[in-house]
Amino acid sequence: MSEPLALLYLETDDEVTTVVRRIRATDAERIVIVAPGRSRATSSVVAMRLMARAAQETSRDLAVVGDSLTRSLAAEADLGAWATIEDARAAVPVADAAPAGRAPIRVMRGDVTAESDETAPVAVALAPPARAADADETRAVPRPRRPQLDPPPARARRSAPAALLLAALAAVIVVGGAVGAVVLPAATVTIVPRSEPVGPVPYEIRVDEPDRAQGSVEAIAIVTATGTYPIQAAATGVVVFRNFNTVAVAVGSGALVAAGEQAFATTAEVVVPAGTLTAEGTIRAGEEAVGVAAAAIGPAANVAAEAIDTILSQNVAARLRGFPNNAQRLVVNPEPTSGGVDESGPEITQEDVDAAILSLEAELESQLEGRLGATGDAVVADESESSEPRIDGLDGLVGTRDQPSVELTGVLAYDRLTVSRETVTAMAEEQARSDPPPLPEGHELVPSSITVTLGAATRDGDALLIEAAVTAASTPAIDREAIVEAIRGLGAAEARSSLASVGAAAIDLWPGWVETVPELDWRITVTVEAEVAPSPAPSVP
């Protein structure tokens, strides 16, 4: 007969898979999970729903005792949630419970440690107790006091001879059974079932309510120009030709003049007017200005004012001189020449832009990691668009001159769905139990052997789809009555041989002189050892 209520006390590091197994193994009509503040197994709605499903499969009621956050998550998973154990007990009265103030306690014999992973169910009376002062405090169930028995009525004393007769008969039966248990031969059969590997079997796990993080990060990178382009120009200026001739003299474009070794060419054709005779009997030269450019590039042609004093064309010089013994200056530059340069300037290359983009993307990824934090063992999936940042300022940047550096701005948007690996593993195990893989005929799945390997995660709207591969082991179904029927009366070797199809069997006969398995069913004990786990599952491609 099952107990009316079982209390499962959790540790802070208990996994949801462990709690689900304990729920399945607990023989109680109603189960109350007591969470110690923060527990990994009660930290998400998905985990709570897995525990609720495990309880519903066996038509048992499940409730949770914990702090305000734990109760809120339990409520989202449609579980009863209470602040104290007393509240949880009082929630659903049990008709056949023990009287108020008393609780039948299951006594566990043997070496039971306080740190055992199993929680013994305790049947308790569910009369509403007084409320504790601290709503979040959980307390141990008090040990019931031994009830005081009333003295038997007079009628019971008058029927003492009949009672003594019944007691004597019971004593004879007990003594006879004890003698039989001590004297009659016995056999202990220990079977290790033959394990067969199962899988890997692919499953697709869907998480409809994963955690979600959305937003964007920004970063700046500097493009530094490493390329150069040449800057070359000839010096320019203005010269004035002086004509001492009595007639006008034409000076063609490209006529050469010089300042020492630096030559200049006229940039246009000009006509220098004739000179005029003064009252003193001298000739006042006619003058005409024209632009000149240095014949060679570079700063050497940037000469001072009045440095240009020579006409390199003898024909032009003779005509401007007018008469042979005229020693007057025929050409002069009133202002210095300028603009002569031979150097290089900065220019942005494609390599400069590529280097800046790499730096910008690395900075954006660093900021994204800092924003989202370490994912640890979580399963994540991002939108495909969020993997490429938007970078402003790239158009026409390659080939830009005379800018030693340019600033680039990048923006990386993110939309990430996450769920803990522990939760997905528990969901995969649950799906493997509810939709088991094909098994050999006559075999049954070993639940404790289920191993899950998680693969890639993809998005389906606001849900996550995770690939999973499940491997497990199966063993022949053990029918203890059929085994007893098959081996009783056989020798030890013959009995082992008859059980070979089931697995390895050890036959222990008592006393030592006994050579055959007893014929009496109740003198044959059949035990099953732990099943062999399968080989590790391969990774999901």
FENJOMO-V669381 format. One record per backbone hydrogen bond with DSSP energy under -0.5 kcal/mol. CO is the residue of the C=O (numbers start at 1). NH is the residue of the N-H. E is the energy in kcal/mol with one decimal. If there is no record, write none. Layout:
CO&NH&E ; CO&NH&E
This chain:
3&29&-2.7 ; 4&30&-0.7 ; 6&8&-0.5 ; 6&32&-2.9 ; 7&9&-0.7 ; 8&34&-2.9 ; 11&14&-1.4 ; 12&40&-2.1 ; 14&41&-0.6 ; 15&19&-1.8 ; 16&20&-2.4 ; 17&21&-1.9 ; 18&22&-2.1 ; 19&23&-2.3 ; 20&24&-2.3 ; 21&25&-2.0 ; 22&26&-1.0 ; 23&26&-0.6 ; 26&28&-1.0 ; 27&3&-1.7 ; 29&61&-1.8 ; 30&6&-2.2 ; 31&33&-0.5 ; 31&63&-2.1 ; 32&8&-2.7 ; 32&34&-0.5 ; 33&35&-0.7 ; 33&65&-3.3 ; 34&10&-2.5 ; 35&37&-1.7 ; 36&38&-1.1 ; 37&39&-0.5 ; 39&42&-1.2 ; 40&43&-1.1 ; 44&48&-1.7 ; 45&49&-2.4 ; 46&50&-1.8 ; 47&51&-1.9 ; 48&52&-2.4 ; 49&53&-2.4 ; 50&54&-1.9 ; 51&55&-1.7 ; 52&56&-2.4 ; 53&57&-1.7 ; 55&58&-0.9 ; 55&60&-2.3 ; 56&59&-1.7 ; 61&31&-3.0 ; 62&80&-1.1 ; 63&33&-2.8 ; 64&82&-2.8 ; 65&35&-2.8 ; 67&71&-2.5 ; 68&72&-2.0 ; 69&73&-2.2 ; 70&74&-2.3 ; 71&75&-2.3 ; 72&76&-1.7 ; 73&77&-1.3 ; 74&79&-2.7 ; 75&78&-1.7 ; 80&64&-2.5 ; 82&66&-1.8 ; 84&88&-1.7 ; 85&89&-2.5 ; 86&90&-2.3 ; 87&91&-0.8 ; 88&92&-0.5 ; 89&92&-0.6 ; 94&97&-1.3 ; 99&102&-2.0 ; 102&125&-0.7 ; 104&123&-0.7 ; 105&107&-0.6 ; 106&108&-0.6 ; 107&109&-0.6 ; 110&112&-1.1 ; 111&113&-0.6 ; 113&116&-1.3 ; 118&120&-0.5 ; 133&135&-0.7 ; 134&137&-1.5 ; 153&156&-0.6 ; 153&157&-1.1 ; 154&158&-1.8 ; 155&159&-1.1 ; 157&160&-1.2 ; 159&163&-1.8 ; 160&164&-2.7 ; 161&165&-1.9 ; 162&166&-2.3 ; 163&167&-2.5 ; 164&168&-2.2 ; 165&169&-2.3 ; 166&170&-2.4 ; 167&171&-2.1 ; 168&172&-2.0 ; 169&173&-2.1 ; 170&174&-2.6 ; 171&175&-2.7 ; 172&176&-2.6 ; 173&177&-2.5 ; 174&178&-2.6 ; 175&179&-2.6 ; 176&180&-2.4 ; 177&181&-2.6 ; 178&182&-1.6 ; 179&183&-2.8 ; 180&184&-2.3 ; 186&510&-2.9 ; 187&189&-0.5 ; 187&525&-2.8 ; 188&190&-0.6 ; 188&508&-2.6 ; 189&191&-0.6 ; 189&527&-3.0 ; 190&506&-2.7 ; 191&193&-0.7 ; 191&529&-2.5 ; 192&504&-1.6 ; 194&476&-0.6 ; 196&474&-2.4 ; 198&472&-2.1 ; 201&470&-2.4 ; 203&205&-0.5 ; 203&468&-2.3 ; 204&206&-0.5 ; 205&207&-0.5 ; 205&466&-2.8 ; 206&208&-0.6 ; 207&464&-2.4 ; 211&418&-2.5 ; 213&416&-2.9 ; 215&414&-2.9 ; 217&412&-2.8 ; 219&410&-2.7 ; 221&408&-3.5 ; 222&224&-0.7 ; 223&225&-0.5 ; 223&406&-2.2 ; 227&347&-2.8 ; 229&345&-2.8 ; 230&232&-0.5 ; 231&343&-3.3 ; 233&298&-2.1 ; 233&341&-2.1 ; 235&294&-3.4 ; 236&338&-2.3 ; 237&292&-2.5 ; 239&241&-0.5 ; 239&290&-2.4 ; 240&332&-1.3 ; 241&288&-1.8 ; 242&244&-0.6 ; 243&286&-2.8 ; 245&275&-3.2 ; 249&272&-3.4 ; 250&252&-0.5 ; 251&270&-2.7 ; 252&255&-1.4 ; 255&266&-2.0 ; 256&312&-1.9 ; 256&313&-0.7 ; 257&264&-3.1 ; 258&309&-1.7 ; 258&310&-1.6 ; 259&262&-1.7 ; 261&263&-0.7 ; 262&259&-2.5 ; 263&295&-2.6 ; 264&257&-2.6 ; 265&293&-2.1 ; 266&254&-1.3 ; 270&251&-3.4 ; 270&272&-0.5 ; 271&273&-0.6 ; 272&249&-2.5 ; 276&284&-3.9 ; 278&281&-1.5 ; 282&278&-3.7 ; 282&284&-0.5 ; 283&285&-0.6 ; 284&276&-2.6 ; 286&243&-3.4 ; 288&241&-2.8 ; 290&239&-2.6 ; 291&267&-2.9 ; 292&237&-2.1 ; 293&265&-2.6 ; 296&235&-0.5 ; 298&301&-1.0 ; 299&302&-1.7 ; 301&303&-1.7 ; 303&337&-1.8 ; 304&307&-1.6 ; 307&309&-0.7 ; 310&258&-2.1 ; 310&312&-0.6 ; 312&314&-0.8 ; 313&317&-2.3 ; 314&318&-2.4 ; 315&319&-1.8 ; 316&320&-2.1 ; 317&321&-1.9 ; 318&322&-1.4 ; 320&244&-3.4 ; 321&323&-1.3 ; 323&326&-1.7 ; 325&327&-0.6 ; 330&242&-2.9 ; 332&240&-3.1 ; 332&334&-0.6 ; 333&306&-3.5 ; 338&236&-3.0 ; 341&233&-3.0 ; 341&298&-0.6 ; 343&231&-4.9 ; 345&229&-2.0 ; 346&402&-2.5 ; 347&227&-1.3 ; 348&399&-3.3 ; 349&353&-1.5 ; 350&354&-2.7 ; 351&355&-2.2 ; 352&356&-1.7 ; 353&357&-2.3 ; 354&358&-2.2 ; 355&359&-2.0 ; 356&360&-2.4 ; 357&361&-2.8 ; 358&362&-2.2 ; 359&363&-1.9 ; 360&364&-2.3 ; 361&365&-2.5 ; 362&366&-2.2 ; 363&367&-2.4 ; 364&368&-2.4 ; 365&369&-2.5 ; 366&370&-2.2 ; 367&371&-2.2 ; 368&372&-2.8 ; 369&373&-2.3 ; 375&378&-2.3 ; 377&421&-0.7 ; 378&380&-0.5 ; 379&419&-1.7 ; 381&417&-2.5 ; 383&386&-0.8 ; 384&387&-1.2 ; 385&388&-1.2 ; 387&389&-0.5 ; 389&391&-0.6 ; 390&411&-2.4 ; 392&409&-1.1 ; 394&397&-2.0 ; 397&400&-1.8 ; 400&348&-2.5 ; 404&225&-2.8 ; 406&223&-3.8 ; 408&221&-2.2 ; 409&392&-2.8 ; 410&219&-2.1 ; 411&390&-3.1 ; 411&413&-0.5 ; 412&217&-2.2 ; 414&215&-1.9 ; 415&383&-1.0 ; 416&213&-2.4 ; 417&381&-1.7 ; 418&211&-2.4 ; 419&379&-3.4 ; 420&424&-1.9 ; 421&425&-2.6 ; 422&426&-2.2 ; 423&427&-2.2 ; 424&428&-2.4 ; 425&429&-2.5 ; 426&430&-2.3 ; 427&431&-2.3 ; 428&432&-2.3 ; 429&433&-1.8 ; 430&434&-2.4 ; 431&435&-2.7 ; 433&436&-0.6 ; 440&443&-2.0 ; 442&477&-2.7 ; 444&475&-2.1 ; 445&447&-0.9 ; 446&449&-1.8 ; 447&450&-1.4 ; 451&471&-2.5 ; 453&469&-2.5 ; 456&467&-2.4 ; 458&465&-3.1 ; 460&463&-1.5 ; 462&210&-0.5 ; 463&460&-2.5 ; 464&207&-2.7 ; 464&466&-0.5 ; 465&458&-2.9 ; 466&205&-2.8 ; 467&455&-3.5 ; 468&203&-3.0 ; 469&453&-2.4 ; 470&201&-2.5 ; 471&451&-3.1 ; 472&198&-2.5 ; 473&446&-2.5 ; 474&196&-2.7 ; 475&444&-2.5 ; 477&479&-0.7 ; 478&480&-0.8 ; 479&483&-2.1 ; 480&484&-2.5 ; 481&485&-2.3 ; 482&486&-1.8 ; 483&487&-1.5 ; 484&488&-1.8 ; 487&490&-2.3 ; 490&517&-3.3 ; 491&495&-2.7 ; 492&496&-2.3 ; 493&497&-2.2 ; 494&498&-2.0 ; 495&499&-1.0 ; 496&499&-0.6 ; 497&500&-1.4 ; 499&502&-1.2 ; 499&503&-2.0 ; 502&194&-2.5 ; 504&192&-3.2 ; 506&190&-2.6 ; 506&508&-0.6 ; 507&509&-0.6 ; 508&188&-2.6 ; 510&186&-2.8 ; 511&514&-1.7 ; 515&492&-0.9 ; 517&489&-1.7 ; 520&523&-1.3 ; 521&524&-1.9 ; 523&187&-2.4 ; 523&525&-0.5 ; 525&189&-3.6 ; 525&527&-0.5 ; 527&191&-2.5
